[in-house]
Amino acid sequence: MTDGYQQGFATQDQELSGVSLQVNGLLPSWLQGTLVRNGPAKFEVGEHGLRHWFDGLAMLHSFTIEAGCVQYVNKFIDSPSYRYAQEHGRLGYSEFATDPCRSIFKRVATLFRPKFGINTSVSVSKLADQFVAWTEMPHPIEFDPQSLRTIGVVDFADDLKLHTATPHPHLEPTTGDTINVSLRFGATSAYVVYKMPANSSRRQLVASMPVREPAYMHSFALTDAYVVLAEYPLVVNPRRLLLSGKPFAENLQWQPERGTQFLVIRKADGALVGRYRCPAFFCFHHVNAFEHGDELIVDLIAYPDANVIQALYLDVLREPRADGVVHPPNELRRYHVPLSGGAVWHETLADEWLELPRVNYERCHMRPYRFVYGTGLSKQRRDDFSNQLVKIDVEQRTATAWYEPGCYPGEPVFVPAPHAVEEDEGVVLSVVLDARHNTSFLLVLDGRTFSEVARAAAPHRIPFGFHGEFFAG
Ligand code: CO
């Protein structure tokens, strides 16, 4: 382990609660609430290392901001995967890229009935009145937002049989419904879109589309009238998945000749309006989408292929390639999808590497918008893990960055100021790994100038997380 960004992939098993943090700078008085972040924090089980960044066991971290002070809590999620690992000292469930039956023990039963773990390490959201953590499994795990104590796997009051769900469900602003996309594997596999009303625990089917070899999709887009799936040519053969005895990631096949297709589904009746094909690309994160006349505008972070998944194996991240490149290249692209026919085309919105993108969601989701915030890669230090925060103006096609040597910021969460007039009026919150001091801090940037407002020193090093939310309180 070196003293650089690799510290972000090292286990942190200290759990703390109610720690008051020292704040440098002045937090805005209106900023009241809790930033909850999710990510992997344990990378070994017993003697065995997990293989992929996505496999690490989930830990929640919270920063509660009140009257200019910050309190910190962190806790492992007591998921079935975590519980089994704690009790048996070995992995009991197949994670994204690590499989117990190959790496630890062979058991015929698991070969034929793969048990995918519920290790909800990816994101958090409010689902009806529950605070939940998600991974790519259909059931999230509920937690207490104050103590971060695990309440349990969420049971839905319906009989939808689903095998995955994205960790990026959307909120329908007019109704408050949660909308998400799942895969169902079987004799006939399907993409399933469901919605869940705000006051209910019953998921309702919006659309089900049969597919022979489903694509791996980490997120999707909504517009006023449509649900938009970008179907990359990174596909899984359901029968092989069941029989291969290999973890999910190793069953994914890149078939660029298929191209990427936008599947446009009408919310009102679940009908497939059309499939719109373009040359192959891969993406984890949609940024935003909206309708513009007869065209859908779909903004996302595109990779030329799916090699980024290979690049996120822990052995690769810890021992970078000889040429020093850690991050495969990507682009913030705007796809134009003409609903009445014609070719799909795209333009590049920024000359910046970008990931973990966020917008002013309350105001701009499904609407024309101007600003994207994300983690970035400094032009001075391309041979590094993502080492800066960027704010991109998609109208002016300009970028502003926050960079500090030896620092590795996580996903920037935008929090709008009350009664804001401008889209970027508010603050941006990011948990930053400070590799110089083997610790982390909460960084607060002014949304408009992207300059530092305050920082609060965390009591220990926080491994790199994926996603978080600010819950105003
Ligand atoms: Co994500």
Residues whose N, C-alpha, C, O or C-beta is under 5 A from the ligand:
A	BS01	CO	none
